[in-house]
Amino acid sequence: MSLYWGALAAAICASLVGQVLLKMGAEGLAGAAPGVGGFVAQVLRWPTLLGLACYGSSAFLYILALRRIPMSVALPCTAASYVAIALIGWWFFREPLGAQKVAAILFIATGVVLLATS
């Protein structure tokens, strides 16, 4: 069973990395030549392409996890990525993180822990 929980954890991590890379591609933080704009240019940036590959990997790992973990547990556990991505957005991209967001993150984290340990 631990293989499947490991696959779920890896799926969540791959999704997180994908999110960060898509954000980098959207903001032109890496791999963008000056003056390059538009949706097609954004999609063709290396962070965006790598982010999409991470999402694909995440989907395959999630499928593996679903072989032994009930979907009613596995999918809500992916909400752990909401907690992590909010913190990553705050730390690396300087996105605001007010009291209401912190409270929501604590509710999500509590729910994930309750589901994963049930």
C-alpha positions as CSV (number, residue, x, y, z in Angstrom):
1,M,0.0,0.0,0.0
2,S,2.9,2.4,0.7
3,L,3.8,2.3,-3.0
4,Y,0.4,3.8,-3.8
5,W,0.7,6.5,-1.1
6,G,4.1,7.3,-2.5
7,A,2.7,7.6,-6.0
8,L,0.0,10.0,-4.6
9,A,2.6,12.1,-2.8
10,A,4.7,12.1,-6.0
11,A,1.7,13.2,-8.1
12,I,1.0,16.0,-5.7
13,C,4.7,17.1,-5.8
14,A,4.8,16.9,-9.6
15,S,1.6,19.0,-9.8
16,L,3.2,21.6,-7.5
17,V,6.3,21.8,-9.6
18,G,4.1,22.1,-12.7
19,Q,2.2,25.0,-11.1
20,V,5.4,26.9,-10.3
21,L,6.8,26.3,-13.8
22,L,3.6,27.5,-15.4
23,K,3.7,30.6,-13.3
24,M,7.3,31.2,-14.3
25,G,6.3,30.8,-18.0
26,A,3.4,33.1,-17.6
27,E,5.5,35.9,-16.0
28,G,8.4,35.4,-18.3
29,L,10.7,34.7,-15.4
30,A,12.8,32.3,-17.3
31,G,13.6,31.7,-20.9
32,A,11.9,34.7,-22.3
33,A,13.6,37.0,-24.7
34,P,12.9,40.8,-24.2
35,G,9.8,41.8,-26.0
36,V,8.4,38.3,-26.5
37,G,4.7,38.3,-25.8
38,G,1.5,36.6,-26.6
39,F,0.0,33.3,-25.7
40,V,1.9,31.2,-28.2
41,A,5.2,32.6,-27.0
42,Q,4.2,31.8,-23.5
43,V,3.3,28.3,-24.3
44,L,6.6,27.7,-26.1
45,R,8.8,28.9,-23.1
46,W,10.7,26.1,-21.5
47,P,9.1,26.6,-18.1
48,T,5.7,26.3,-19.6
49,L,6.6,23.1,-21.6
50,L,8.3,21.6,-18.6
51,G,5.3,22.5,-16.4
52,L,2.9,20.7,-18.8
53,A,5.2,17.7,-18.7
54,C,5.0,17.7,-14.9
55,Y,1.2,17.8,-15.1
56,G,1.3,14.8,-17.4
57,S,3.5,12.9,-15.0
58,S,1.3,13.9,-12.1
59,A,-1.7,12.4,-13.9
60,F,0.0,9.0,-14.5
61,L,1.2,8.9,-10.9
62,Y,-2.4,9.7,-9.7
63,I,-3.7,6.9,-11.9
64,L,-1.3,4.5,-10.2
65,A,-2.3,5.7,-6.7
66,L,-6.0,5.1,-7.6
67,R,-5.3,1.4,-8.0
68,R,-5.4,1.0,-4.2
69,I,-6.4,4.3,-2.6
70,P,-10.1,5.1,-2.7
71,M,-10.9,8.1,-4.9
72,S,-12.9,9.6,-2.0
73,V,-9.6,9.8,-0.1
74,A,-7.1,10.3,-2.9
75,L,-8.7,13.4,-4.6
76,P,-9.2,15.3,-1.4
77,C,-5.6,14.6,-0.4
78,T,-4.5,16.4,-3.5
79,A,-5.8,19.5,-1.8
80,A,-2.5,19.5,0.1
81,S,-1.2,21.2,-3.0
82,Y,-3.4,24.2,-2.3
83,V,-1.7,24.7,1.0
84,A,1.8,24.3,-0.4
85,I,1.1,26.4,-3.5
86,A,-0.3,29.3,-1.5
87,L,2.9,29.3,0.6
88,I,5.1,29.0,-2.5
89,G,3.2,31.9,-4.2
90,W,3.7,34.0,-1.1
91,W,7.4,33.2,-0.7
92,F,8.6,33.1,-4.3
93,F,6.2,35.3,-6.2
94,R,5.3,37.8,-3.4
95,E,1.6,37.1,-3.7
96,P,-0.4,38.4,-0.7
97,L,-1.3,36.0,2.1
98,G,-3.8,37.6,4.5
99,A,-5.5,36.3,7.5
100,Q,-8.5,35.0,5.5
101,K,-6.2,32.9,3.3
102,V,-4.3,31.6,6.3
103,A,-7.5,30.5,7.9
104,A,-8.6,28.8,4.7
105,I,-5.3,27.1,4.4
106,L,-5.6,25.8,8.0
107,F,-9.1,24.4,7.2
108,I,-7.8,22.7,4.1
109,A,-4.8,21.2,5.9
110,T,-7.0,19.9,8.7
111,G,-9.3,18.2,6.2
112,V,-6.5,16.6,4.3
113,V,-5.0,15.2,7.5
114,L,-8.4,13.9,8.7
115,L,-9.0,12.2,5.3
116,A,-5.5,10.7,5.0
117,T,-5.6,9.2,8.5
118,S,-9.1,7.8,8.3
